[in-house]
Structures are given as structure tokens and as C-alpha cells.
Amino acid sequence: MDLQLSGKTAIVTGASKGIGLAVVGGLILEGVHVIAGARSMSAELEELVAGGAAEFVAVDLATPGGPEELVRHATAANGIDILVNNVGAVAPRPEGVTSVTDGEWERTVNLTLMAAVRTIRAAVPAMSARGGGSVVTIASVNAWLPDPLVVDYSAAKAALLNFSKSLSKELGRSGIRVNTISPGPVATSLWLGEHGVAQAVSNASGGTPEEVAAAAASASVTGRFTRPEEVADLVLVLASDRFSNITGADFRIDGGLIDTI
């Protein structure tokens, strides 16, 4: 199926690794010019940028001015057709909710919620000027499955879903579609890396990171983690005008982890 994305311009946040990197690669394959925002370049992203279909913008999206700087770079070059809000971070809280400080709450909310809010706020005028576009935001299954181990992350992702639904109602008649994707555990460094969730839980529980990851995978009907490319493929579908009447929707990709309707 031709997704009719060729020639469009996209912003992707948190683009240097994991889901964001997979999204950049997928968009490039569809002929999209990508503005890739992250704090630092990775070797994998550098390779994609070297191909000429992507530009890297070094930006701290957790700061109030970072998202606006990224959007300004994109609008100065080509404008914006697609915005993919992917940046976020999670820190397990094995000592419980009372151990989570105000500063930790603020860092989580800043990067997981406010980075998307600020990027969207900066991008909407440019998207409206082009007659519309698609905003796809990576939420989390934890918005639906609150977990005390990641209490601040769960709350921020739930707020992100609520915000996105409200936004879809406001922007729909302007031709801007707003949708979210809620992945379960994904095979990225956020979960499986040296300082990822599996390692953090292992340090607190005494099990090995491999045992922690295996237990998390077994909670899904499919018995495995989602691959970043699978999330990226869903982003491509939601970015495409072939599906132009889909807005205000959330799509779970969790291997059946949530077993309710």
C-alpha cells in the first residue's frame, strides 16, 4: 500500500534511539524528510542523517525553549506535515511513592508530558498554515495500566492521553489529526539497556535483568516484547492521509498485556 507520505516533512522527538530512531528510519523509507530532535547524536542516527533524508537538531526537549527551537528549525526549512512526539524517560521507583521527590516528579512531567505539549503548541500554527497534518504521540500502556513501580511515569502518560484527546477535538476542523500509540514493553535500551528498567528492577529484587525481562514478556499473550519497528509502522499508518478520518484514537500495541476491553 502506498501511504502517500513521499515529499512530506516530519519532526520526530527523541530520535536518536529506540522507537524514535525506528520512526525516523521508517519515515525516510516512505520518502519523508525528517527533522530529528534529540540531546545528542547516536551512531545509528548519524548514518541516517548521512543519507541526506534527515537533519539532526541537538536540543534538550525537557527545557521550556527546546521544543520551540526544534519547531523553528523545521518551519524555517520546509514547514511541518507530521509531528511525532516520542521523547520520554522512565525511572523505576522500587522504594515506593513516598520516595519520589518533587524534583523527580517535575523531571518526569517535563520530559514525558510537557515536552509534547510545548512541541505541539509550537507546531500547530505551522501545520494549520499548510492546511492540516498529523500529530502522533507515543504514550504508554501504563496510561491504562497504572504501576506503582513507575508511578510518576504512569501518571504523566495518562495525562498525555487526556491532553491528546482534548486536542483532537479542538484541531479536527483545522485538518490536524491527533492520535496516540500506547506500547507495552518494547525491546529498546529503555527496558533492556545497561541502566534500563530490567536492570533497575533487578538491582532492587535480586533477580537477574534477564529474569526480569522474561517475566515482563511472559505477561503478554504473545510472550515477547514489541519491536521498535512495529511501533514505527503504526506511526506511519497514522501519519498517512490514507487514514484521514482517524483522530482522537489511541492504539495499544502490547501483545495482549491488557486483557480487558
C-alpha positions as CSV (number, residue, x, y, z in Angstrom):
1,M,0.0,0.0,0.0
2,D,1.3,3.5,-0.9
3,L,0.9,5.6,2.2
4,Q,1.3,8.7,0.1
5,L,3.9,10.2,2.5
6,S,6.6,11.0,-0.1
7,G,7.6,14.6,-0.1
8,K,6.2,15.4,3.3
9,T,8.2,16.8,6.2
10,A,8.2,15.3,9.7
11,I,9.5,16.2,13.2
12,V,10.5,13.3,15.4
13,T,11.5,13.9,19.0
14,G,13.7,11.5,21.0
15,A,15.0,10.5,17.6
16,S,18.5,9.1,18.5
17,K,17.5,5.6,19.7
18,G,14.7,3.1,20.3
19,I,11.3,3.9,19.0
20,G,12.3,7.4,17.8
21,L,15.1,6.0,15.7
22,A,12.9,3.4,14.2
23,V,10.3,6.0,13.3
24,V,13.0,8.1,11.6
25,G,14.1,5.2,9.5
26,G,10.5,4.2,8.6
27,L,9.6,7.7,7.5
28,I,12.8,8.0,5.4
29,L,11.9,4.8,3.6
30,E,8.5,6.3,2.7
31,G,10.1,9.4,1.2
32,V,9.6,11.8,4.1
33,H,12.2,14.5,5.0
34,V,12.8,14.2,8.8
35,I,13.9,16.7,11.3
36,A,15.3,14.5,14.1
37,G,15.5,16.1,17.5
38,A,17.5,14.7,20.5
39,R,20.0,15.9,23.0
40,S,22.8,14.0,21.2
41,M,23.5,12.1,18.1
42,S,23.8,8.3,18.0
43,A,25.9,6.4,15.5
44,E,22.7,4.9,14.1
45,L,21.0,8.3,13.6
46,E,24.2,9.7,12.2
47,E,24.1,7.0,9.5
48,L,20.5,8.0,8.6
49,V,21.4,11.7,8.5
50,A,24.4,11.0,6.2
51,G,21.9,9.7,3.6
52,G,20.5,13.2,3.2
53,A,16.9,12.5,4.0
54,A,17.1,13.6,7.7
55,E,18.5,16.6,9.6
56,F,19.7,16.4,13.2
57,V,18.9,19.2,15.7
58,A,20.6,19.0,19.0
59,V,18.0,20.1,21.5
60,D,17.0,19.5,25.1
61,L,13.3,18.9,24.9
62,A,12.9,19.0,28.7
63,T,13.6,22.7,28.7
64,P,10.8,25.3,28.1
65,G,12.6,26.6,25.0
66,G,13.8,23.3,23.5
67,P,10.6,22.3,21.6
68,E,10.1,25.8,20.1
69,E,13.8,25.7,18.9
70,L,13.2,22.4,17.2
71,V,10.0,23.6,15.5
72,R,11.6,26.8,14.4
73,H,14.3,24.9,12.6
74,A,11.7,22.8,10.8
75,T,9.5,25.7,9.8
76,A,12.5,27.7,8.5
77,A,13.3,24.9,6.2
78,N,10.2,23.1,4.9
79,G,7.3,23.5,7.2
80,I,5.6,20.7,9.1
81,D,3.2,18.0,7.9
82,I,3.8,15.3,10.6
83,L,4.8,15.6,14.2
84,V,5.8,12.5,16.2
85,N,6.1,13.1,19.9
86,N,8.3,10.3,21.2
87,V,10.7,11.7,23.7
88,G,10.3,10.4,27.3
89,A,12.0,8.6,30.1
90,V,11.1,6.2,32.9
91,A,12.8,5.6,36.2
92,P,11.6,2.7,38.4
93,R,10.6,3.6,42.0
94,P,11.2,0.3,43.9
95,E,11.1,2.2,47.2
96,G,7.5,3.3,46.7
97,V,5.6,6.6,46.0
98,T,6.9,8.3,49.2
99,S,10.4,8.1,47.9
100,V,9.6,10.1,44.7
101,T,10.7,13.7,45.3
102,D,9.2,16.9,43.9
103,G,12.3,17.2,41.6
104,E,11.8,13.7,40.2
105,W,8.1,14.4,39.6
106,E,9.0,17.6,37.8
107,R,11.6,15.9,35.6
108,T,9.2,13.2,34.6
109,V,6.4,15.6,33.8
110,N,8.7,17.9,32.0
111,L,10.0,15.3,29.6
112,T,7.1,12.9,29.3
113,L,4.2,15.4,29.2
114,M,5.3,19.0,28.8
115,A,7.8,18.3,26.0
116,A,4.9,17.1,23.9
117,V,2.6,19.9,25.0
118,R,5.3,22.5,24.1
119,T,6.2,20.9,20.8
120,I,2.6,20.7,19.7
121,R,1.9,24.3,20.8
122,A,4.8,25.5,18.7
123,A,3.9,23.3,15.7
124,V,0.2,23.8,15.4
125,P,0.3,27.3,13.7
126,A,2.7,26.0,11.0
127,M,0.6,22.9,10.4
128,S,-2.6,25.0,10.2
129,A,-0.9,27.2,7.7
130,R,-0.3,24.1,5.5
131,G,-3.9,23.1,5.7
132,G,-3.5,20.3,8.3
133,G,-1.3,17.5,9.2
134,S,-0.9,14.6,11.6
135,V,0.3,14.5,15.2
136,V,1.2,11.1,16.6
137,T,2.2,10.9,20.2
138,I,3.8,7.8,21.8
139,A,2.0,7.3,25.1
140,S,2.3,4.0,27.1
141,V,0.3,1.0,28.2
142,N,1.0,2.4,31.7
143,A,-1.6,5.1,31.0
144,W,-4.1,2.2,31.1
145,L,-2.2,0.0,33.5
146,P,-1.0,2.2,36.4
147,D,2.0,0.7,38.1
148,P,3.4,1.9,41.4
149,L,6.9,0.9,40.2
150,V,6.6,3.7,37.7
151,V,4.0,5.9,39.4
152,D,5.1,9.3,38.1
153,Y,5.6,7.9,34.5
154,S,2.2,6.3,34.6
155,A,0.5,9.5,35.7
156,A,2.3,11.6,33.1
157,K,1.4,9.2,30.3
158,A,-2.3,9.2,31.4
159,A,-2.2,13.0,31.3
160,L,-0.7,12.8,27.8
161,L,-3.6,10.7,26.6
162,N,-6.1,13.0,28.1
163,F,-4.4,16.1,26.6
164,S,-4.2,14.4,23.1
165,K,-7.9,13.6,23.1
166,S,-8.8,17.1,24.1
167,L,-6.5,18.5,21.4
168,S,-8.1,16.2,18.7
169,K,-11.5,17.8,19.4
170,E,-10.1,21.3,19.0
171,L,-7.9,20.8,15.9
172,G,-10.1,18.4,13.9
173,R,-11.8,21.0,11.9
174,S,-8.5,22.6,11.0
175,G,-7.4,19.4,9.3
176,I,-5.0,18.4,12.0
177,R,-5.4,14.8,13.3
178,V,-4.2,13.9,16.7
179,N,-3.7,10.2,17.7
180,T,-1.7,8.3,20.3
181,I,0.0,4.9,20.5
182,S,0.3,3.0,23.8
183,P,3.1,0.4,23.6
184,G,3.7,-2.2,26.2
185,P,7.3,-3.2,26.9
186,V,9.4,-2.5,23.8
187,A,12.8,-4.1,23.1
188,T,14.8,-0.9,23.5
189,S,17.5,0.3,25.9
190,L,14.8,2.0,28.0
191,W,13.8,-1.5,29.1
192,L,16.8,-3.7,28.3
193,G,19.8,-1.3,28.4
194,E,22.5,-1.0,31.0
195,H,20.5,1.4,33.0
196,G,17.1,0.3,31.9
197,V,14.0,-0.9,33.7
198,A,15.1,-4.5,33.8
199,Q,18.4,-3.6,35.4
200,A,16.8,-1.3,37.9
201,V,14.3,-3.9,39.0
202,S,17.0,-6.5,39.1
203,N,19.0,-4.3,41.5
204,A,16.0,-3.9,43.8
205,S,14.7,-7.5,43.6
206,G,17.8,-9.6,43.4
207,G,16.9,-11.4,40.2
208,T,18.9,-11.0,37.0
209,P,17.9,-8.5,34.4
210,E,17.2,-11.4,32.0
211,E,14.8,-12.9,34.5
212,V,13.0,-9.5,35.0
213,A,12.7,-9.1,31.2
214,A,11.5,-12.6,30.7
215,A,8.8,-12.1,33.4
216,A,7.6,-8.9,31.8
217,A,7.5,-10.6,28.3
218,S,5.5,-13.5,29.7
219,A,2.8,-11.2,31.0
220,S,1.8,-10.6,27.3
221,V,-0.3,-13.1,25.4
222,T,2.4,-13.2,22.7
223,G,5.1,-13.8,25.3
224,R,7.5,-11.2,23.8
225,F,8.4,-7.6,23.8
226,T,7.2,-5.4,20.9
227,R,9.9,-4.5,18.4
228,P,10.5,-0.7,17.8
229,E,9.9,-1.2,14.1
230,E,6.4,-2.5,14.9
231,V,5.6,0.8,16.7
232,A,7.2,2.8,13.9
233,D,5.0,1.0,11.3
234,L,1.9,2.1,13.2
235,V,3.2,5.6,13.3
236,L,3.4,5.6,9.5
237,V,-0.2,4.5,9.2
238,L,-1.4,7.2,11.5
239,A,0.7,9.8,9.7
240,S,-0.8,8.9,6.4
241,D,-3.7,10.8,4.8
242,R,-4.9,7.4,3.6
243,F,-6.4,7.2,7.1
244,S,-7.6,10.8,7.3
245,N,-10.7,10.2,9.4
246,I,-8.8,8.6,12.3
247,T,-8.4,11.2,15.0
248,G,-8.7,11.2,18.8
249,A,-7.8,7.5,18.9
250,D,-5.4,5.5,21.0
251,F,-3.8,2.3,19.6
252,R,-2.4,-0.2,22.0
253,I,0.5,-2.4,20.8
254,D,1.1,-4.5,23.9
255,G,1.0,-8.2,22.8
256,G,-2.3,-8.5,24.7
257,L,-0.9,-7.4,28.0
258,I,-4.1,-5.6,28.9
259,D,-6.8,-8.3,28.9
260,T,-9.9,-6.1,29.3
261,I,-11.9,-4.4,26.6
